[in-house]
Structure formats: C-alpha cells, structure tokens
Amino acid sequence: MSLTCWLFMGDAKSGARAAVFYTLIGNCHREGINAESYLTDLFTRLPSETNQTVHRLTPKAWAAEQSALNQSQAKTCVASM
C-alpha cells in the first residue's frame, strides 16, 4: 500500500486510526480468529477494562481465551452425556 492513500482519509489523524484497525485485523488473521467476532467482543468489553487488564484483549490473548473457553464447554458437554 502506498503512502498516498493516507492523504485522502479525511482528517489528519484518520490514517493513523485506519492503520490501527488494519493492524488489529491483520493480527486476527495471523491468529486464525474471526476479526468481526474479535472486534465485537473487544468493543463490548473495552469500557470495563482497566490499564492493568487491557493486555488480555490483544488478538493473541483473546484467541487463547476463546480456545480455553471452547475446551471447557466441550468438557462440560461430554461430562453431561
């Protein structure tokens, strides 16, 4: 992507904001997670997070949390059979 595309983003800070979203989406792809699901959960949880807990919302940490949650649910499902 060329630098010229950032010239037409509207506001001077829009290019930087777009770059943040592109980075988040790229990290989601790298972790093999659905970016829409991640961002939906992120924006739901972000208002209640603090500076000390916000590190749990990175795509890598979120993917690990979702994996653990899915394994826990699978164990619960198998145990109830």
N, C-alpha and C positions, 0 to 999 in steps of 0.2 A: 504494500500500500504506500502510496506516495504522500509526502508531507502536504501537498497542495489540497488534498481532500479535506484537511482540517481547517483550511481557510474559509470554508463555506458552511460551517456548522452553526452559524448564528451569533452566539455570544463568544467572547474571547475564551471563556472557561469551558465551553461546550466540548471542545476537542479533548481536553483532559478528562472530562467526565465520561465521554464516549470510550476513551482508551481504558478507563477503569472497568467499564462493563464488558468490553471486548476481552480484557484480561480475565475477568471472572468467568465468562463463558468459555474461553479457551481452557482455563483450569478445570472447569466442569467436564469438558470433552476429554481432557487428559486423564481425569479420574474415572471416566466412564459413567458419569451420572447425567441425568436429565437436567439441563440448565434451567428450564422453566420450573420444574419442581423445586430445585435448589433455591432459585430466586424468590419464588412464592414463600417458601419456608423462611428464608432469610429476612424478607421484609415483614413477615408476621412476628418473628422472634426478636428482631433487632431493637425495637423500642424498649424491651425489658432487659436487655443485656447491659452489662457494665464494662468499664475498661478492663477489668480483671477477667471477664468471661467471654469477651468478644472473640478471642482466639479460637473458640470452639466452632465458629461459624465459617471458617475457611472451607473451600470446597473439599480439601483432603480430609479435614476433621469431620465435616458433615457426612462424607461418604463412609467413613469408618463408623460413625454413629448409626447411620442408616443400616449398614451391614450388621452391626451388633443387634439392632432392634429387630431386623428381619430374622436373624438366627434365634433370638429369644422368642419371637412369635411362632416360629416353626417348632421349637421345642415344646411350647405350650400346646400347640395344636396336636402334636404327636402324643403328648402325655395325656390329653383328654380323650384319646381314642380308646 
